[in-house]
Structures are given as structure tokens and as C-alpha cells.
Amino acid sequence: MRRLENKLAFITGGGRGMGADISRRLAEEGARVVLTYSKSKEKAEAVAAEINAKGGDASAVKADNSDPKALTSVIQNTIAALGPIDILVNNAGIYIGKEFESHTLEDYEEIMGINVRAVYVASLAVAAQMPNKGRIISIGSNMAENSLSPQTTLYTMSKAALAGFTRGLARDLGAKGITVNLVQPGPIHTEMNPSDTDLADFLRSRMALSEYGTGDDIAGLVAYLASEEGKYITGTAITIDGGLNA
């Protein structure tokens, strides 16, 4: 029997990059998957179609993580149509990188709204109806613990906030048997972070393993935390970065 058979997984930003790999992996493990997108409708629908073509159960829905009401509404509609969400993966996020002096309040509001507030909003919308043995897994960044370059202030701040949220929420939901964890990826090869750039060469020079990871590496860890095997892990941040932060 697959590890996530009969579970319902809701994955924000699940139609591209690491989110798409997480969507595919949870579906392979037997979960019904609802993945969200903000702008990349065609990519998200293609991922859902790929899953369904392989015998899985997936749907793609539009959800703007910058809009709390819209995100909450999509989650409530999902629960009404499909039942309580067993696995919430807070994957959607953005990066704003520029000199600190050129930042604006709008930059702050945008990145904190999507990288932090949306995680809180989604977790709040799901938690009340999440069944025993539910899982909340957020995707952060190893940069929350080790910022290796300038022009990362807002991003590292937003991702560091998720660690405190994870610890607090694990305490709040532990009595219900719900685990809450944070996955902190390092250099992972994606469209937005390719492994063939000067930056990639620099990062590899600082890593213990000297190679970029893949979305499958992240998806495997998420699947483990979402499964029964991960039942005794909660309130923690797990860094998966090839030893960049070692």
C-alpha cells in the first residue's frame, strides 16, 4: 500500500518548480492532490494532467497567495467539495533581491504577504478541520540560517519567520496529533535557480557535496514527513542543502 493512500493534499504553488515535483511525488504515494497556481495556469494544469494520466487524482486551482480572502476561499471550497485536508504543503513563495537602500515598503508588504502571511492564512483555514495525524509542511530556505550574499535581506527575514511559526504551531496542534514542520532547501536546480550559472559555481564551491540538488530530493523529504513514518517529527526545521550550511 502506498504511504499516502486516501489522503488529501493541498499544495500551494504546486504547478511549477519544486512545487510540481512535490505534487507528483505525493500523488505517486497515493494522495489526492489539489495544487494551486497564481499565474502559471498552463503549467499547473499540465502537472495535474500528467498525474491523472498516470492513474492519480489531481486538480489545479487558481489561488492568489497575496490575497488572504482568495486563498481562504479556495481552501474552504476544497474542503467542502473533497473533505478535510490531511496534508497542507505551504510551498508558494517569491524572491525580491536588490540593494537594501532601494527597497520600498511595497517590497516588504509583497514578500511578507506571500512568504509569511499566506502560510499563516492557509494553516489557519486548514487546521480547524484537519483530522488527527494531519500534516502541515512549509517550504523555507537554508538562507534563513546562512545568508551567503548581499541583496537577500527581505527574503531571509521572511523565511526565518517560518521557523518561529513552525515551532509555535507544532505546540498548538500537537494535542490533535497534527505535526508541523519546515523544510529548508538549499541550491536546487529549477528554472529560477539553474545549476549552470556563475552563482551556481560559487555555491558548489561552498558545499560539502559540491552538487546541486533536485526537486525530487525535496519532494522525497516532504513525502516522508507527510507519511506515518514521519509521525514523531514536529516543530522542527530540516535543512536539505548538500552541506552548504555545514
Sequence and secondary structure as in RCSB ss.txt:
>XXXX:A:sequence
MRRLENKLAFITGGGRGMGADISRRLAEEGARVVLTYSKSKEKAEAVAAEINAKGGDASAVKADNSDPKALTSVI
QNTIAALGPIDILVNNAGIYIGKEFESHTLEDYEEIMGINVRAVYVASLAVAAQMPNKGRIISIGSNMAENSLSP
QTTLYTMSKAALAGFTRGLARDLGAKGITVNLVQPGPIHTEMNPSDTDLADFLRSRMALSEYGTGDDIAGLVAYL
ASEEGKYITGTAITIDGGLNA
>XXXX:A:secstr
  TTTT EEEETTTTSHHHHHHHHHHHHTT EEEEEESS HHHHHHHHHHHHHTT  EEEEE  TT HHHHHHHH
HHHHHHH   SEEEE       S GGG  HHHHHHHHIIIIIHHHHHHHHHHTT  TT EEEEE  GGGT   SS
S HHHHHHHHHHHHHHHHHHHHHGGGT EEEEEEE SB  SSS SSSHHHHHHHHH SS S B HHHHHHHHHHH
HSGGGTT  SEEEEESTTTT 
